Amino acid sequence: MLLLLENLNIYVGKFVLDEVLDLTPIEATYILSGGQKRELNRLQGELLLSNAVKPVILVDNAEEINQSVLSQLQKQQDDIKAMTDEKIQQERIKQAEMMNKFTEIFG
């Protein structure tokens, strides 16, 4: 019963033990499965957003894009490009190794 209460609090929201005891097993299972399905849909939506090839910005008018927005977009595109660029990956590995050595010496 406590496991059911814990799962309901995780997936559905705030429940107290008295409310769980008032539910039939079928009702509790139905409510819990609905909460789990909602969480799964949320995670799948985040996965779809995270699989975007390039970040984009949607605006009504091109004149509304200022330099800071363009630089932010360019930085995001460079970060995505760095995931597949071997040269950039090697540079980042070297930087991480240098940082580790620095922290070992001065840490």
C-alpha positions in Angstrom: 0.0 0.0 0.0 2.9 2.4 0.8 4.5 1.6 -2.6 1.2 2.4 -4.3 1.0 5.7 -2.3 4.6 6.5 -3.3 4.0 5.8 -7.0 0.8 7.9 -7.0 2.7 10.8 -5.4 5.4 10.5 -8.0 3.3 10.1 -11.1 0.0 11.7 -10.3 0.5 14.3 -7.6 -0.2 14.7 -3.9 -2.1 11.8 -2.3 -2.5 10.9 1.4 -2.9 7.4 2.7 -6.6 7.8 3.5 -7.3 8.7 -0.1 -5.4 5.7 -1.3 -7.3 3.4 1.1 -10.6 4.8 -0.2 -9.7 3.7 -3.8 -10.5 0.3 -5.1 -7.5 -1.6 -6.6 -8.9 -1.1 -10.1 -9.3 2.7 -9.6 -5.8 3.0 -8.1 -4.3 1.1 -11.1 -6.3 3.2 -13.6 -5.2 6.5 -11.9 -1.6 5.4 -11.7 -1.4 4.2 -15.3 -2.8 7.5 -16.4 -0.2 9.4 -14.5 2.6 7.1 -15.9 1.2 7.6 -19.5 1.3 11.4 -19.0 4.9 11.3 -17.8 5.9 9.1 -20.7 4.3 11.5 -23.2 6.1 14.4 -21.6 9.4 12.5 -21.8 8.8 11.6 -25.5 8.1 15.2 -26.2 11.3 16.3 -24.6 13.1 13.6 -26.7 11.6 14.9 -29.9 12.8 18.4 -29.0 16.2 17.3 -28.1 16.7 15.4 -31.4 16.4 18.7 -33.4 19.2 18.9 -36.0 19.7 22.6 -35.7 18.3 25.2 -33.3 16.0 27.7 -35.0 14.3 30.9 -33.9 10.9 31.7 -35.2 10.1 35.4 -35.5 7.5 37.5 -37.3 9.9 39.9 -38.9 13.6 39.5 -39.8 14.3 43.0 -38.5 13.4 41.9 -35.0 16.4 39.6 -34.9 19.2 41.5 -33.1 22.9 40.7 -32.8 22.6 39.0 -29.5 20.0 36.6 -30.7 22.0 35.8 -33.8 25.2 35.2 -31.7 23.2 32.9 -29.4 21.9 30.9 -32.4 25.4 30.7 -33.9 26.8 29.4 -30.6 24.1 26.7 -30.4 24.8 25.7 -34.0 28.6 25.6 -33.3 28.0 23.4 -30.2 25.9 20.9 -32.3 28.6 20.9 -35.1 31.2 20.2 -32.4 29.5 16.9 -31.6 30.6 15.5 -34.9 33.7 17.4 -35.7 36.8 15.3 -34.7 39.1 18.3 -34.5 36.9 20.2 -32.0 36.4 17.0 -30.0 40.2 16.5 -29.7 40.6 20.1 -28.6 38.0 19.7 -25.9 39.6 16.5 -24.7 43.0 18.2 -24.5 41.4 21.1 -22.6 39.7 18.7 -20.1 43.0 16.9 -19.6 44.8 20.2 -19.0 42.1 21.2 -16.5 42.4 17.9 -14.7 46.2 18.3 -14.4 45.7 21.9 -13.1 43.3 20.7 -10.4 45.6 17.9 -9.4 48.5 20.3 -9.0 46.7 23.2 -7.4 43.4 21.6 -6.3 
